[in-house]
Amino acid sequence: MDALVIEDRTGFDSIFDGTTLKNWDGDPQFWRAENGSIIGESSAEKVVKVNTFLIYRGSMPGDFELKVDLKMNSTNTGIQYRSIELPEVGKWVLKGYQADMDFNNQFTGLLYEERGRAFLAPRGQMVHVGPGGKKRVIANLRNPDELKAAIKSNDWYTYHIIARGNRLTHIINGHLFSEAIDDDPAARSMGGLLGFQMHVGPPMKLELRNVYLKNL
């Protein structure tokens, strides 16, 4: 299967100006803008005690496409979408769909629901999620190990998320990694917040650039 053209941003708007965190909201001890990138960084002195997010305040997309270039040097992170805040848990805490990724690329590309139904669509599969979170594999898209080989650890790659109705699609470097059809009306979300995650665990650095959003 040929890869899609990842550089095509026709109809997309930049939602990061490259120099400031205007329209973004997160814990300033972890998040900053630097050298054209959003940086999320923890250390032995600055420890992430609960998963925390840099939240986009510019809109709450429903149907959309998001493209972002990123790299990380440790641990786990994710792109949160169609999410809600949980102030009772803590400031900058989100619940909802997550385009997952990790340094070892064990989870990269799958669909996870943070503080919800957990793993929804593994890498390499299209999954139907029914009432009560019951999952059924509709199709095997590609060998998961072949997809993993499309990503280089500690190097830049492009994550492309498409959310249209109840169909959720994750594409990395132009390759379809996972897809879900969420027919669980009691639990699914049709719109909400975007955010980037700093995960609990060892010190890590996450870099994000070229953040583009298109409303559908």
Backbone hydrogen bonds, N-H to C=O, Kabsch-Sander energy under -0.5 kcal/mol:
donor,donor_aa,acceptor,acceptor_aa,energy
4,L,174,G,-2.4
6,I,4,L,-1.0
8,D,5,V,-1.0
9,R,7,E,-0.6
12,F,9,R,-2.1
13,D,213,L,-3.0
15,I,211,V,-2.5
16,F,211,V,-0.6
24,W,21,L,-2.3
25,D,55,I,-2.3
30,F,27,D,-2.1
31,W,27,D,-1.8
32,R,39,I,-2.0
34,E,37,S,-2.9
36,G,18,G,-0.9
37,S,34,E,-1.6
38,I,208,L,-3.2
39,I,32,R,-3.4
39,I,37,S,-0.5
40,G,206,L,-2.7
41,E,30,F,-2.6
42,S,204,M,-2.4
43,S,46,K,-2.4
47,V,45,E,-0.7
49,K,47,V,-0.7
52,T,198,M,-2.2
53,F,92,W,-2.0
54,L,196,F,-2.5
55,I,25,D,-3.3
55,I,53,F,-0.7
56,Y,194,L,-2.4
57,R,23,N,-3.8
57,R,55,I,-0.5
58,G,23,N,-0.6
64,F,62,G,-0.5
64,F,163,A,-2.0
65,E,214,K,-2.5
66,L,161,I,-2.4
67,K,212,Y,-2.7
68,V,159,Y,-2.0
69,D,209,R,-2.5
70,L,157,Y,-2.5
71,K,207,E,-2.0
73,N,205,K,-1.4
77,T,101,M,-2.7
79,I,99,A,-2.0
80,Q,78,G,-0.6
80,Q,195,G,-3.3
81,Y,97,Y,-2.3
83,S,193,L,-1.6
84,I,95,K,-2.4
86,L,93,V,-2.2
89,V,86,L,-1.8
90,G,86,L,-1.8
93,V,90,G,-1.0
95,K,84,I,-2.5
96,G,114,E,-1.5
97,Y,81,Y,-0.8
98,Q,112,Y,-2.8
99,A,79,I,-2.8
100,D,98,Q,-1.0
100,D,110,L,-2.0
101,M,77,T,-1.8
103,F,75,T,-2.6
105,N,102,D,-1.3
109,G,100,D,-2.5
110,L,107,F,-2.1
111,L,121,A,-2.3
112,Y,98,Q,-2.5
112,Y,110,L,-0.6
113,E,118,A,-1.9
114,E,96,G,-2.3
114,E,112,Y,-0.6
116,G,113,E,-1.7
118,A,113,E,-1.4
120,L,111,L,-2.8
121,A,111,L,-1.6
124,G,177,F,-4.5
125,Q,122,P,-1.6
125,Q,177,F,-0.5
126,M,139,A,-2.8
127,V,179,E,-2.4
128,H,136,R,-3.3
129,V,127,V,-0.5
129,V,181,I,-2.9
130,G,128,H,-0.6
130,G,134,K,-3.7
133,G,130,G,-1.8
134,K,131,P,-0.9
136,R,128,H,-2.3
138,I,126,M,-2.8
139,A,126,M,-1.5
141,L,124,G,-2.3
141,L,139,A,-0.7
142,R,124,G,-1.1
146,E,143,N,-0.5
147,L,143,N,-1.9
148,K,144,P,-2.3
149,A,145,D,-1.6
150,A,147,L,-1.7
151,I,148,K,-1.8
153,S,151,I,-0.5
154,N,72,M,-0.5
155,D,152,K,-1.2
157,Y,70,L,-2.0
159,Y,68,V,-2.9
159,Y,157,Y,-0.5
160,H,171,I,-3.2
161,I,66,L,-2.6
162,I,169,T,-2.4
163,A,64,F,-2.7
164,R,162,I,-0.5
164,R,167,R,-2.5
167,R,164,R,-2.1
168,L,166,N,-0.5
168,L,180,A,-2.9
169,T,162,I,-2.8
170,H,178,S,-2.6
171,I,160,H,-2.8
172,I,175,H,-2.5
173,N,158,T,-2.5
175,H,172,I,-2.5
177,F,170,H,-2.6
177,F,175,H,-0.6
178,S,170,H,-1.5
179,E,125,Q,-1.8
180,A,168,L,-2.4
181,I,127,V,-2.5
182,D,166,N,-2.9
182,D,180,A,-0.6
183,D,129,V,-3.0
183,D,181,I,-1.0
187,A,184,D,-1.7
188,R,184,D,-2.8
192,G,61,P,-1.6
193,L,83,S,-2.7
194,L,56,Y,-0.5
195,G,80,Q,-2.1
196,F,54,L,-2.0
197,Q,78,G,-2.1
198,M,52,T,-3.2
199,H,76,N,-0.8
199,H,197,Q,-0.5
201,G,48,V,-0.6
206,L,40,G,-3.3
207,E,71,K,-2.8
208,L,38,I,-2.2
209,R,69,D,-2.5
212,Y,67,K,-3.1
212,Y,210,N,-0.8
213,L,13,D,-2.9
214,K,65,E,-2.7
216,L,63,D,-2.3
